[in-house]
Amino acid sequence: MAKRLSLLLLRVSLGGLLLVWGVNKVVNIDHSMAIAENFYFGLLAAETWLPVAGVVQMAVGLLIIAGFARRWVYPIQLLLNGVSLAAVIASVIDPWGWFLEGTNALFYPSLIIFAGSLVVMAFADQDQLALDARKAPAPVSWKARRDCGQ
């Protein structure tokens, strides 16, 4: 039971993060443009593209929260979180700015978020509370197959 609840909480929190980031792109365009310009080399730093990216990000977040289409949305989530990690990698390497300028310890959790994305992918088959979870048939032993003529 603890494993199922842990995977559920991890999945919901990771999907929720994408949902929050997506909503921010739609409702707080100026802030999102500043983020895009500072951390992502201006990629999507346009008033027309940010809301579109936000809606896509919200859709991915909602699918992850529900645990639906995980085969497709988990790699997208990993890519999004990996890009975010790459954008702040200096803060992960040197969170206190001892050697690198412009770092911030508040960005260190990007590594944890990326690791969590890997965990939900690695244990997707054990996340029984996901909407698209399939009940695996009970394994059939060699003896049972032999006794049943299979």
FIRO-552918 format. One record per residue (C-alpha): residue number from 0; residue in one letter; x, y, z. Coordinates in nm, 4 decimals. Layout:
% FIRO-552918
(NUM; "a"; (X; Y; Z))
...
END
This chain:
% FIRO-552918
(0; "m"; (0.0000; 0.0000; 0.0000))
(1; "a"; (0.2847; 0.2418; 0.0813))
(2; "k"; (0.4403; 0.1885; -0.2637))
(3; "r"; (0.1109; 0.2583; -0.4409))
(4; "l"; (0.0487; 0.5753; -0.2407))
(5; "s"; (0.4085; 0.6905; -0.2861))
(6; "l"; (0.3913; 0.6486; -0.6631))
(7; "l"; (0.0538; 0.8243; -0.6675))
(8; "l"; (0.1880; 1.1192; -0.4684))
(9; "l"; (0.4990; 1.1431; -0.6860))
(10; "r"; (0.2941; 1.1243; -1.0072))
(11; "v"; (0.0387; 1.3812; -0.8884))
(12; "s"; (0.3037; 1.6226; -0.7606))
(13; "l"; (0.5101; 1.6019; -1.0816))
(14; "g"; (0.2007; 1.6474; -1.2963))
(15; "g"; (0.0895; 1.9312; -1.0705))
(16; "l"; (0.4195; 2.1069; -1.1239))
(17; "l"; (0.3737; 2.0961; -1.5012))
(18; "l"; (0.0170; 2.2161; -1.4544))
(19; "v"; (0.1327; 2.5148; -1.2451))
(20; "w"; (0.4064; 2.6017; -1.4956))
(21; "g"; (0.1557; 2.5754; -1.7812))
(22; "v"; (-0.1002; 2.7975; -1.6091))
(23; "n"; (0.1750; 3.0519; -1.5431))
(24; "k"; (0.2512; 3.0647; -1.9164))
(25; "v"; (-0.1137; 3.1408; -1.9892))
(26; "v"; (-0.2027; 3.3878; -1.7126))
(27; "n"; (0.1332; 3.5523; -1.6387))
(28; "i"; (0.2833; 3.6050; -1.9805))
(29; "d"; (0.5266; 3.8820; -1.8787))
(30; "h"; (0.6805; 3.6633; -1.6076))
(31; "s"; (0.6991; 3.3660; -1.8431))
(32; "m"; (0.8654; 3.5790; -2.1109))
(33; "a"; (1.1270; 3.6947; -1.8595))
(34; "i"; (1.1948; 3.3323; -1.7632))
(35; "a"; (1.2232; 3.2292; -2.1290))
(36; "e"; (1.4641; 3.5133; -2.2018))
(37; "n"; (1.6803; 3.4552; -1.8927))
(38; "f"; (1.7006; 3.0764; -1.8866))
(39; "y"; (1.5946; 2.9413; -2.2268))
(40; "f"; (1.7753; 3.1749; -2.4701))
(41; "g"; (1.4476; 3.3441; -2.5621))
(42; "l"; (1.2894; 3.0210; -2.6872))
(43; "l"; (0.9119; 3.0673; -2.7006))
(44; "a"; (0.9537; 3.4220; -2.5660))
(45; "a"; (0.6615; 3.5476; -2.7706))
(46; "e"; (0.3185; 3.6466; -2.6513))
(47; "t"; (0.1591; 3.4145; -2.9071))
(48; "w"; (0.3683; 3.1035; -2.8386))
(49; "l"; (0.3786; 3.1080; -2.4579))
(50; "p"; (0.0047; 3.0464; -2.4083))
(51; "v"; (0.0145; 2.7644; -2.6627))
(52; "a"; (0.3088; 2.6065; -2.4834))
(53; "g"; (0.1249; 2.6612; -2.1544))
(54; "v"; (-0.1865; 2.4794; -2.2753))
(55; "v"; (0.0255; 2.1873; -2.3978))
(56; "q"; (0.2107; 2.1802; -2.0669))
(57; "m"; (-0.1186; 2.1872; -1.8737))
(58; "a"; (-0.2527; 1.8989; -2.0827))
(59; "v"; (0.0599; 1.6929; -2.0157))
(60; "g"; (0.0363; 1.7753; -1.6443))
(61; "l"; (-0.3304; 1.6696; -1.6268))
(62; "l"; (-0.2583; 1.3435; -1.8103))
(63; "i"; (0.0242; 1.2690; -1.5688))
(64; "i"; (-0.1931; 1.3477; -1.2664))
(65; "a"; (-0.4620; 1.1120; -1.3975))
(66; "g"; (-0.2085; 0.8494; -1.4951))
(67; "f"; (-0.3362; 0.8301; -1.8512))
(68; "a"; (-0.1285; 0.7781; -2.1683))
(69; "r"; (0.1802; 0.7430; -1.9506))
(70; "r"; (0.3711; 0.5712; -2.2285))
(71; "w"; (0.3616; 0.9002; -2.4203))
(72; "v"; (0.3481; 1.1709; -2.1537))
(73; "y"; (0.6237; 1.0400; -1.9248))
(74; "p"; (0.8928; 1.0884; -2.1927))
(75; "i"; (0.7518; 1.4369; -2.2636))
(76; "q"; (0.7652; 1.5123; -1.8922))
(77; "l"; (1.1233; 1.3876; -1.8752))
(78; "l"; (1.2170; 1.6087; -2.1703))
(79; "l"; (1.0519; 1.9178; -2.0180))
(80; "n"; (1.2105; 1.8606; -1.6782))
(81; "g"; (1.5442; 1.7766; -1.8391))
(82; "v"; (1.5435; 2.1051; -2.0309))
(83; "s"; (1.4617; 2.2897; -1.7088))
(84; "l"; (1.7459; 2.1105; -1.5313))
(85; "a"; (1.9871; 2.1948; -1.8119))
(86; "a"; (1.8840; 2.5612; -1.7936))
(87; "v"; (1.9808; 2.5847; -1.4251))
(88; "i"; (2.2586; 2.3248; -1.4100))
(89; "a"; (2.5069; 2.5803; -1.2772))
(90; "s"; (2.2849; 2.6220; -0.9697))
(91; "v"; (2.2811; 2.2453; -0.9207))
(92; "i"; (2.6582; 2.2211; -0.9472))
(93; "d"; (2.7278; 2.5265; -0.7285))
(94; "p"; (2.4069; 2.6264; -0.5480))
(95; "w"; (2.5768; 2.8855; -0.3236))
(96; "g"; (2.7745; 3.0579; -0.5962))
(97; "w"; (3.1146; 2.9746; -0.4511))
(98; "f"; (3.2678; 2.9124; -0.7947))
(99; "l"; (3.0021; 3.0082; -1.0493))
(100; "e"; (2.8298; 3.3448; -1.0725))
(101; "g"; (2.4547; 3.3894; -1.0928))
(102; "t"; (2.3587; 3.0643; -0.9220))
(103; "n"; (2.0754; 3.0185; -0.6765))
(104; "a"; (2.0172; 2.7364; -0.4261))
(105; "l"; (1.6430; 2.7564; -0.4978))
(106; "f"; (1.7044; 2.5914; -0.8357))
(107; "y"; (1.8672; 2.2804; -0.6843))
(108; "p"; (1.5301; 2.0955; -0.6674))
(109; "s"; (1.5354; 2.0809; -1.0473))
(110; "l"; (1.7630; 1.7797; -1.0065))
(111; "i"; (1.5142; 1.6173; -0.7681))
(112; "i"; (1.2275; 1.6841; -1.0085))
(113; "f"; (1.4233; 1.5245; -1.2919))
(114; "a"; (1.5049; 1.2235; -1.0727))
(115; "g"; (1.1375; 1.1927; -0.9772))
(116; "s"; (1.0483; 1.1897; -1.3467))
(117; "l"; (1.2875; 0.8982; -1.3944))
(118; "v"; (1.1372; 0.7161; -1.0944))
(119; "v"; (0.7773; 0.7360; -1.2189))
(120; "m"; (0.8940; 0.6074; -1.5568))
(121; "a"; (1.0958; 0.3234; -1.4052))
(122; "f"; (0.8108; 0.2113; -1.1802))
(123; "a"; (0.5188; 0.2812; -1.4152))
(124; "d"; (0.4251; -0.0857; -1.4208))
(125; "q"; (0.3865; -0.0807; -1.0420))
(126; "d"; (0.1681; 0.2325; -1.0300))
(127; "q"; (-0.1606; 0.0503; -0.9867))
(128; "l"; (-0.3554; 0.3683; -0.9072))
(129; "a"; (-0.2975; 0.5215; -1.2516))
(130; "l"; (-0.5979; 0.5500; -1.4797))
(131; "d"; (-0.4329; 0.3412; -1.7501))
(132; "a"; (-0.2944; 0.0744; -1.5139))
(133; "r"; (-0.3604; -0.2742; -1.6363))
(134; "k"; (-0.4011; -0.5676; -1.4100))
(135; "a"; (-0.1326; -0.8126; -1.5066))
(136; "p"; (-0.2501; -1.1707; -1.5209))
(137; "a"; (-0.1218; -1.3905; -1.2435))
(138; "p"; (0.1899; -1.5746; -1.3555))
(139; "v"; (0.1303; -1.9324; -1.4510))
(140; "s"; (0.3826; -2.1778; -1.3192))
(141; "w"; (0.5340; -2.4456; -1.5384))
(142; "k"; (0.3606; -2.7131; -1.3305))
(143; "a"; (0.0186; -2.5521; -1.3719))
(144; "r"; (0.0651; -2.5240; -1.7501))
(145; "r"; (0.1725; -2.8879; -1.7654))
(146; "d"; (-0.1223; -3.0056; -1.5543))
(147; "c"; (-0.3670; -2.8118; -1.7719))
(148; "g"; (-0.2256; -2.9475; -2.0951))
(149; "q"; (-0.0780; -2.6178; -2.2128))
END
